[in-house]
Amino acid sequence: MGGPRRWVLVLGASSGFGASLCRAFAAEGCGILGVHLDRRSGLPVVKDLVSELEAMDVPVRFFNDNAASDERREAILGEVEELVGDDGVGVLVHSLAFGTLRAFVPPEGSKDRPVARRQVDMTLDVMAHSLIYWVQDLVSRGLLTRGGRVYGMTSSGSQRVFSSYGPVSAAKAALESHVRQLAFELAPRGITVNAIMAGVTDTPALRKIPGSDRIKALAGERNPGGRLTKPDDVAACMVDLARPGTYWMTGNTIRVDGGEDICA
């Protein structure tokens, strides 16, 4: 019999960064717990991902559920507790990309409606505040303990302006703030918390942003690596960042962008 298995819990696991992270950690022998929210049309892709992970001979459990719901979070963690037992959850990745892309004040003459309060609140809750509640519950249940790693996926939009990106930009800035505060509070418990700022990456979330083709073109031109960041680039870095030797790295926003930002 081997030692304890390391379990990785990915919020937003079905595509983009989340799916690549599941593959990368499964290749390391980690058990994979994924939470995603997909309609019926998207489920075949999720099924294929689960089959791919299971073929790596690791335990896999995906939940098609609302990660921002208090009730559903409690239900999911109840199942997680039974699955992982004394092994606990070694890594939590917050990669939820669901928010409103709408201008605060539309251009003069536009027929577009400005973003509503409920849309701003929803975006902040899903893409930022939910990190707090998942960490709270994992710690209180004894599932996230000394040596644990927490990562939140942010973007340069936390510091820059893009068309109709205001609510998401605010959520990314709040997420980075939450990461710093959680890092401070969890340091005595030996749990690290960091934000990962990927370079411009061609993901389903990016494609929803108005003008995404131009964003990708500009990023590709200025990146000294001569290409866009890929989800696999980020996943490979995060696997290494989750190793024991990074125990003294916490409270950071870590760029994984091939040098894109230094050339902005």
Legacy VTK file of the C-alpha trace (Angstrom):
# vtk DataFile Version 3.0
C-alpha trace
ASCII
DATASET POLYDATA
POINTS 264 float
0.000 0.000 0.000
1.246 3.492 -0.825
1.038 6.594 1.316
-1.784 9.124 1.422
-3.150 10.235 -1.938
-3.110 13.912 -2.785
-6.475 15.226 -3.893
-6.957 18.320 -6.057
-10.268 20.194 -6.086
-10.807 22.344 -9.185
-13.679 24.821 -9.341
-14.432 25.421 -13.015
-13.039 22.092 -14.167
-14.680 21.384 -17.510
-12.763 23.607 -19.940
-9.929 26.084 -20.364
-7.506 26.331 -17.467
-9.581 24.035 -15.271
-9.507 21.090 -17.687
-5.764 21.469 -18.293
-5.136 21.590 -14.562
-7.114 18.387 -14.053
-5.005 16.621 -16.687
-1.706 17.921 -15.302
-2.436 16.954 -11.696
-3.857 13.576 -12.721
-0.600 12.884 -14.573
1.104 13.375 -11.185
-1.112 10.685 -9.636
-3.452 13.068 -7.812
-7.116 12.309 -7.275
-9.268 14.819 -9.140
-12.397 16.503 -7.809
-14.009 18.821 -10.345
-16.921 21.232 -10.019
-18.407 22.686 -13.202
-21.711 24.023 -14.470
-22.580 22.871 -17.971
-25.787 22.511 -19.909
-26.696 19.212 -21.554
-25.009 20.213 -24.817
-21.664 20.566 -23.021
-21.790 17.321 -21.074
-20.246 15.069 -23.789
-17.042 17.127 -23.543
-17.055 16.714 -19.771
-17.655 12.977 -20.111
-14.662 12.695 -22.444
-12.493 14.611 -19.964
-13.518 12.354 -17.090
-12.752 9.256 -19.191
-9.355 10.697 -20.085
-8.551 11.308 -16.417
-9.746 7.884 -15.319
-7.480 6.338 -17.960
-4.572 7.788 -15.962
-5.537 5.387 -13.172
-6.545 8.032 -10.639
-9.869 8.460 -8.808
-12.090 11.116 -10.380
-15.352 12.698 -9.259
-16.992 15.581 -11.131
-19.997 17.569 -9.900
-22.174 19.434 -12.418
-23.355 22.027 -9.948
-23.365 25.695 -8.969
-20.123 26.339 -7.085
-21.406 29.732 -5.910
-24.420 28.273 -4.087
-24.029 27.857 -0.324
-26.429 24.910 -0.296
-24.746 23.108 -3.172
-21.267 23.763 -1.777
-22.284 22.075 1.465
-23.687 19.086 -0.430
-20.583 18.734 -2.605
-18.232 18.936 0.362
-20.254 16.288 2.159
-19.490 13.897 -0.695
-15.898 15.083 -0.921
-15.397 14.340 2.767
-16.498 10.748 2.244
-14.328 10.326 -0.854
-11.038 11.695 0.443
-11.258 10.497 4.044
-8.175 11.276 6.085
-6.192 12.260 2.964
-7.938 15.629 2.839
-7.706 18.091 -0.044
-4.152 19.091 -0.847
-4.860 21.695 -3.535
-7.838 23.980 -4.189
-7.963 25.797 -7.531
-10.547 28.541 -8.046
-11.028 28.943 -11.806
-14.643 30.066 -12.104
-15.238 32.145 -15.241
-18.892 33.144 -15.197
-19.807 36.809 -15.102
-21.520 39.678 -16.876
-19.781 41.454 -19.744
-21.619 44.745 -20.000
-20.634 48.414 -19.829
-21.234 50.392 -16.656
-22.337 53.328 -18.864
-22.911 52.455 -22.543
-21.523 54.809 -25.197
-23.638 57.804 -26.088
-26.232 56.828 -28.663
-25.967 53.114 -27.861
-29.129 51.097 -27.300
-27.330 48.731 -24.925
-28.540 48.681 -21.345
-26.044 49.449 -18.563
-25.048 46.654 -16.242
-27.531 46.076 -13.424
-26.769 45.819 -9.721
-27.731 42.138 -9.613
-25.319 41.403 -12.486
-22.421 43.138 -10.746
-23.233 41.351 -7.487
-23.454 37.980 -9.242
-20.147 38.450 -11.027
-18.312 39.411 -7.836
-19.915 36.563 -5.911
-19.079 33.841 -8.434
-15.650 34.978 -9.601
-14.275 36.337 -6.322
-16.252 35.945 -3.103
-16.939 32.231 -3.561
-13.234 31.563 -2.979
-13.632 32.732 0.621
-16.551 30.420 1.328
-14.906 27.332 -0.172
-11.762 27.936 1.871
-13.775 28.550 5.036
-15.654 25.277 4.683
-12.632 23.211 3.678
-10.715 24.457 6.722
-13.615 24.091 9.152
-14.184 20.488 7.985
-10.508 19.675 8.454
-10.117 18.930 4.736
-7.530 21.650 4.045
-4.661 21.504 6.502
-0.931 22.168 6.860
0.840 21.858 3.523
-2.322 22.777 1.603
-2.225 25.002 -1.462
-4.908 27.424 -2.654
-4.782 29.111 -6.067
-7.107 31.701 -7.598
-7.028 32.344 -11.352
-6.820 36.068 -12.090
-5.977 38.106 -15.200
-4.401 41.377 -16.267
-7.950 42.686 -16.451
-7.686 43.238 -12.696
-5.433 46.182 -13.516
-6.407 47.178 -17.054
-9.468 48.297 -18.948
-11.212 46.298 -21.678
-14.525 47.025 -23.346
-17.510 45.768 -21.299
-15.114 44.049 -18.852
-15.916 46.255 -15.840
-17.764 43.719 -13.649
-15.202 40.982 -14.344
-12.313 43.405 -13.818
-13.731 44.284 -10.408
-14.108 40.586 -9.585
-10.490 39.840 -10.521
-9.247 42.745 -8.400
-11.367 41.520 -5.483
-10.072 37.977 -5.971
-6.481 39.171 -5.662
-7.410 41.055 -2.488
-9.063 37.948 -1.057
-5.950 35.931 -1.862
-3.768 38.333 0.131
-6.100 38.297 3.123
-6.502 34.525 3.110
-2.721 34.122 2.807
-2.283 36.281 5.910
-4.897 34.417 7.920
-3.877 30.905 6.861
-0.102 31.315 7.183
-0.112 30.128 10.834
-1.864 26.947 9.653
0.814 26.244 7.041
-1.565 26.776 4.110
-0.407 28.961 1.217
-2.683 31.084 -0.975
-1.587 32.636 -4.276
-3.181 34.148 -7.370
-2.070 33.014 -10.828
-2.172 35.671 -13.563
-1.988 33.907 -16.902
-1.116 35.720 -20.081
-3.758 36.161 -22.769
-4.983 32.628 -23.458
-7.442 31.461 -26.092
-10.101 29.992 -23.789
-13.912 29.904 -24.029
-14.021 32.660 -21.398
-11.782 34.968 -23.425
-13.801 34.440 -26.594
-16.859 35.918 -24.861
-15.125 39.263 -24.334
-16.007 41.863 -27.009
-12.938 42.480 -29.153
-11.223 39.253 -28.049
-9.691 38.711 -31.499
-7.860 42.020 -31.229
-6.773 41.238 -27.657
-5.273 37.935 -28.865
-3.574 39.553 -31.859
-1.925 42.272 -29.770
-0.797 39.804 -27.104
0.697 37.501 -29.702
2.637 40.388 -31.237
4.152 41.644 -27.987
4.851 38.335 -26.239
8.619 37.712 -26.459
7.860 34.005 -26.779
6.171 34.727 -30.099
2.826 33.167 -29.191
-0.096 33.291 -26.779
-0.034 31.557 -23.429
-1.636 28.092 -23.497
-3.652 26.463 -20.689
-1.027 23.699 -20.551
1.703 26.304 -19.879
-0.181 27.461 -16.823
-1.052 23.947 -15.642
2.587 22.830 -15.805
3.678 25.805 -13.688
0.932 25.226 -11.130
1.852 21.576 -10.674
5.374 22.671 -9.775
4.096 25.490 -7.551
2.037 22.955 -5.606
5.096 20.930 -4.603
6.285 20.976 -0.959
9.275 23.231 -1.615
7.075 26.288 -2.216
5.823 26.368 1.386
7.250 29.892 1.906
5.529 31.423 -1.160
2.194 32.939 -0.222
0.105 36.048 -0.801
1.484 36.615 -4.308
0.047 37.320 -7.711
2.272 35.165 -9.921
2.492 35.888 -13.626
2.587 32.922 -16.000
2.724 34.666 -19.347
6.031 34.011 -21.121
7.056 37.622 -20.454
3.996 39.153 -22.093
3.447 41.756 -19.382
6.985 43.155 -19.430
6.481 44.044 -23.078
3.077 45.685 -22.646
LINES 1 265
264 0 1 2 3 4 5 6 7 8 9 10 11 12 13 14 15 16 17 18 19 20 21 22 23 24 25 26 27 28 29 30 31 32 33 34 35 36 37 38 39 40 41 42 43 44 45 46 47 48 49 50 51 52 53 54 55 56 57 58 59 60 61 62 63 64 65 66 67 68 69 70 71 72 73 74 75 76 77 78 79 80 81 82 83 84 85 86 87 88 89 90 91 92 93 94 95 96 97 98 99 100 101 102 103 104 105 106 107 108 109 110 111 112 113 114 115 116 117 118 119 120 121 122 123 124 125 126 127 128 129 130 131 132 133 134 135 136 137 138 139 140 141 142 143 144 145 146 147 148 149 150 151 152 153 154 155 156 157 158 159 160 161 162 163 164 165 166 167 168 169 170 171 172 173 174 175 176 177 178 179 180 181 182 183 184 185 186 187 188 189 190 191 192 193 194 195 196 197 198 199 200 201 202 203 204 205 206 207 208 209 210 211 212 213 214 215 216 217 218 219 220 221 222 223 224 225 226 227 228 229 230 231 232 233 234 235 236 237 238 239 240 241 242 243 244 245 246 247 248 249 250 251 252 253 254 255 256 257 258 259 260 261 262 263
